[in-house]
Amino acid sequence: MDSEPGAILTGRLSEADSISIPRAARRLGLDTYTLCTLIQRERVQAGLSPSGEFVIANEELNRLLKKD
């Protein structure tokens, strides 16, 4: 994903194409609260799972992992 980080997405993401916020935070070595703050500040993109929970697309997680 070459685009700049943006606001929380309103679209739905499939469970196969996304990861939960707590799991993404662990993969990134962050506290869940910190990751949620980054989403609110529009530094990380998030979407909704079919169940209505916020999730992060696998592409976004990979983008964040490459920054390290």
C-alpha positions as CSV (number, residue, x, y, z in Angstrom):
1,M,0.0,0.0,0.0
2,D,1.7,3.1,-1.2
3,S,-0.8,5.7,0.0
4,E,-0.4,7.8,3.0
5,P,-2.1,6.7,6.2
6,G,-5.6,8.0,6.5
7,A,-8.8,8.1,8.6
8,I,-10.6,5.1,9.9
9,L,-12.1,3.3,6.9
10,T,-15.9,2.8,7.0
11,G,-15.8,-0.3,4.8
12,R,-16.0,-3.8,6.0
13,L,-12.9,-6.1,5.9
14,S,-13.2,-9.9,5.8
15,E,-11.7,-11.9,8.6
16,A,-9.3,-13.5,6.2
17,D,-7.9,-10.1,5.1
18,S,-7.6,-8.5,8.6
19,I,-6.4,-8.9,12.1
20,S,-7.9,-7.8,15.4
21,I,-6.6,-4.6,17.1
22,P,-5.2,-6.6,20.1
23,R,-3.4,-9.1,17.9
24,A,-2.1,-6.3,15.6
25,A,-0.8,-4.4,18.7
26,R,1.0,-7.5,19.9
27,R,2.6,-8.1,16.4
28,L,3.7,-4.4,16.4
29,G,5.0,-4.5,20.0
30,L,2.5,-1.9,21.1
31,D,-0.1,-1.6,23.8
32,T,-3.6,-1.9,22.5
33,Y,-4.4,1.6,23.8
34,T,-1.5,3.0,21.9
35,L,-2.6,1.4,18.6
36,C,-6.1,2.7,19.1
37,T,-4.7,6.2,19.7
38,L,-2.8,5.9,16.4
39,I,-6.0,5.0,14.6
40,Q,-7.8,8.0,16.2
41,R,-5.0,10.3,15.1
42,E,-5.3,8.9,11.6
43,R,-1.8,7.4,11.5
44,V,-3.1,3.9,11.1
45,Q,-6.0,2.8,8.9
46,A,-8.7,0.5,10.4
47,G,-12.0,-1.0,9.2
48,L,-14.8,-3.1,10.5
49,S,-15.1,-6.8,10.6
50,P,-18.3,-8.5,9.6
51,S,-19.1,-8.7,13.3
52,G,-18.7,-4.9,13.7
53,E,-15.3,-4.9,15.5
54,F,-12.5,-2.6,14.4
55,V,-9.7,-4.5,12.6
56,I,-6.6,-3.7,10.7
57,A,-6.2,-4.9,7.1
58,N,-3.2,-7.3,6.6
59,E,-1.8,-4.9,4.0
60,E,-1.8,-2.1,6.6
61,L,-0.2,-4.3,9.2
62,N,2.5,-5.2,6.7
63,R,3.0,-1.5,5.9
64,L,3.5,-0.8,9.6
65,L,5.9,-3.7,10.1
66,K,8.1,-2.5,7.2
67,K,8.6,0.9,9.0
68,D,10.6,-0.8,11.8
